C-alpha cells in the first residue's frame, strides 16, 4: 500500500509527488509482468499544509477535500493533465494523475495496448482510492470525482461507479447499460464535446455504413449502430440521474461557440450538463492545456457538488 498517512502524525507533502504500487499478477498480462508496476501522481493543495502548521486549526476545520482523478488521452502521459494541478490549488482538492500502461486505458472501446491486453485499469483506480482513503484523513472515497480527456473521457465514464461525479471530455461510453456503469447510483456529469471532433465523432463511433470512422480503431471496437453524444447524455440524465424536467439550453459560459444543455429536476440534486462546442475539434490545438477552455469550470463543478456533503 502507498502510505501517505497524516492521521499517524506524518505530515503530507503539499505539491506534487509520484508513487508506484504493485497490482496483483492476475491484473497484468502474462507476457508483460512489468505492467504490474503502476505509477500515479498526487497533488495536495497548500491549504492542507497551512492547516497542519496552524496550531489553532484542526482537520475538522479543514473539512473533507474532494479527490479528483485527471485521466490522460491515448498516446499521452499524465503530464498532459498537469494544468489540473493549478485547478486543484485554486479550488482546494486533492488531484490524482494516473499513468496508463503504454499511454493507454482499457475502457471498452478505446484504446491501444491496454484495451488489447485487457489491463485492469478500474482495479488500478480502486487501489489508488483505497490507499489514499486509508492514508489521508482529509479525503473520503465517497467524495471522489473523475475528469478525462479522449481515452481518459472513455475511462472515467467506464469507471463511473467509482466516482460521485464525472467530466468526460471528447470521449464517452455508449451502447452500454449506463445505470450499471454508474454503479446503480446517481452520478453527476459535466460532459464536453465538439461537433467537429475528427477523432471521436459527435454522432458516434461505429461500423454503420455512411458514418465517418473515428480514430485509433474505436469504430471497429464499437457496435454496428452509432450513438451520438447528445443521445448518450440524454440517456445519462434520464436513466442515471432521473432528471424529470425539461432540458434547459443556455450559452451562459463566457466562451464563443459553446452551448450547454442542463437536465432539470434531477435526483439527489445531481447535475447533468452537456456543453457542445462549435469548432473546438478534439481540444488538442495547439494543445489540451490551451485548447480546452473550461478547466476552472470543471473544478468548480466538482467542488460545488462536494460542498453539499460537507454542509
N, C-alpha and C positions, 0 to 999 in steps of 0.2 A: 504494500500500500504506500502511496505517496503521502508523507506526513508533513503537513503544514501547520500543525496544531498550535492554536492560540489558547485554547482552554486549558492546556497544561503549562501555561506560562511562557511558551515560546512565542515571541512576537513575530507576526507575519511580515514578510518583506514586501513593502509597498513598491509599486512599479512593476516591471515585467520580469518574470522568472520562467525558466524552462524545466520541464520534468519528463521523465521516462517511466512508463510502467510496463510490466510484462503480462501479456494476455495468456490465457491457458492454451495449450497446444491445439486443442480442438477448434480454436478460433483462427488458426493460421494454416496456410497451405503446407502440405507435407513437404513439397519441394522448395519451400522458402521459409525456413524457421526463423530467419531474421525479422520477418514481418510480425512476429510476436512482440517485438520491442516497439512500443507505440509512444510517440512524442506529443507533447502539448505544451502550450504556453499559458501562463496565468498572469493577468494584470490586476493588482489590488490598488484601488484608489487611495490617495494620500489621506483622505478623511479617516481611514482606519488607523493609520499610524498616529495621526493627530489625537485621536481618541485615546490610543494606548499610552501616549505620553502626557496626557492631561489628567492629573490625579482627581479632578473633580468630575470626570466623566466615566461612565461605565459602558459596557456593551449594550445595556438596556437603553442608554441614551442614544447609542449608535443605531439601534434597531437592527432589523434583518435586511441585508442588502440583496438585491436581485443578483442572480448568477446567470450570465448571458454567454451562450456559445456563438462564435462567429466562424462560419464554416466556408472554406475557400472553394474555388472553382476547379474543374478538371484541367490538369496541366499547370495548376498554380500550387503555391505552398501557402502556409499560414501568414507569411509576411504580406500577402495581398490584402489581408483583412486588418492590417495594423492600424488603420485610421480609427477603428473602433476603440483603440486604447484612449484616444483623446475623448471620445464619446463617453467611455467608462469613467474617466476622470471627471468630466463635466456633470454627468448625471449620477455619479456615485454608485456604480455597480461593479461587481467582480466579473472580469472578462476571461473566457477561455477561448484560445485559438488552437484547435486540434490540428494535427498533421495527418493527411490521408496517405495511405501506402501508395507509393509511386504517383503521388499527386492526384489521387482519385478517391472516390467514395462508392461504396456499394449501395445504391439507392434505387434498386429495382429496374429502372430504365437507363441509368447513367452511373458510372461510365468507366471505361478502360479496365486496368488491371484489377482493381478491387471488385468490380462487377463480375469480371470473368472468373476470378478466383473465389468469389462469394465470401469476401472478407467480412467478418462480423463487426461492422462499424457501429451498429446500435449497441452491441455489447461493450465496445470501447467507450462510447459515450456514457453508458451506465456506470462503468468503473470509475470514470472521472467524477461523475456526480456523486457516487457513493463515497469515494475517498475524500473529496472536498467537503462533503456534508459532515463527515466524521471529524475532519481536521480543523475546520474553521467554524467557530461558534457564532459568526455574524452572517452566515448564509443558511439557507434551507433548501433542500431538494424540492420542496413544494413551491418554490419561487424561482424556477429555472426557465429560461427562455432561449430561443434559438433564432438566429438570423443567418441566412446562407445565400450565396450568390452562385447561380448557374448550377453546376453539380451540387454545390452546397445548398441551393434552394430546393433541389430534389431531396437532399439528405434531411434537412430539418423538417420537411413535410413528411417524409417517410418515417422519421423518428419522433413524430409529433406526440406520441404517447408519453414521452419523457418531459415534455415542456408544458408550461402553463400558457404560453403564447409563442407564436412564430411569425417571422417576417421573411418569407421566401422571395428572392429577387431573381427574375429571369430563369426560374426553374420551379416545377411543381409536380405533384402526383396526380394521376388521372386513371380512369378505368379501374378504380380501386374502391374498396369499402372504406370511405373516409372516416366513418364513425369508429371503425376498428383501429385505423391508423392513429386516430386521436386518443385511443385508449378508452373509448366509451365515456368521454368527459367533454364538457365544453372547453374549447381551446381558441383563444383569441388569434386572429390572423390579420396581418398587415402586409398585403401582397403587392408586389411591384412588377410590372411587365410593360415592355414597349410593343406597340402594334407593328413595328417594323423590325422586330428581332429576327435576324437571319439564322441564328443558331438554334434557338428554341422557339419555334413559330408560335405566334399568338393564337392561331386557330388549331394548334395541336401538333403532336408528333406521332405519325403512324404510317402504315403502308397503304393507306387508302388511295386509290387512283385519283389523280388530279390534284393531290396535295404536294406542295414542295417539301422536300426532305429536310429534316433537322440535322445538325452536325453529329459527328462522333458516334454514329451507329444508333442514336437514340430512336429514330423512326423504326429501325429494324427490330429493336428490343421492345417496342410498344405494340399496341393492338392494331387490328385492321381498320378500326374506325377512330378518327381523331376526336379529342375532347378539348375544346377551346379553353383559354384562360378564364373567360367570363363564365362559361358553363361550370367549370370546376369550382370557381369562387362562389357562385350562386348555390351550388350543392353544399359547400362547406358552411355557408351562412345558414342555410335552411336545415340541414341534417345534423351538423355537428353543434352549431351554436343556437339552433332553434329560433332564428330570427323570424318573428311572426309578422312584422310590419313591412311596409313598402320600402324598396331600395331608394335611398336618398342620393342624389347626384350633385356634387359640388366641385368647384375648382378653387377651394379656399386656401390651398398652399400657394406660396408666393413663387411659383415657377410657371413659366410659359409652357403651353402644350401638355399640361397634366390635368386629367380629370379623374376624380376619386369617387368611388361608389361605397356607400355605407349601408350595412344592414341595420334595421331598426327593431326595437322591442326584442332584443336578443336575450337568451337565458343567462342568468347569473351575471348580468352586466358585462358580458363578454363583448369584445369589439370585433367586428367583421368589416374590414376595409380593403378595397382593391383600388390601387392607383394605376391608371393606364396612361402611358407616355406616347406622344405622337411620333417622336423622331429620335429616340434615345438608343436605338439599336440594342446591343447586348450590354450596355452600360460599361463598355470597355474602351471607349475612345475619349481622350487619349489613354486613360487608364481607369480602373474601377474607382480609385480614390477621387479622380476628377470627373468621372463620367456618371456617377450616381449622386444625385443631389440631396438625398434625404437621410444622411447619417444621423443628424440630430433628431429628426422626426422619429426615426426608429428607436433611438434611445429614450425619447420622451414617451413613446408608445409603451415600451416595456416598464418603465419606472412608474408611469401613471397607473398601470394595471397592478404593479406590485404594491403601490402605496395603499391600495384598498385592503390589502392583507395586514398592513402594519397599523391600521387605524384601530 
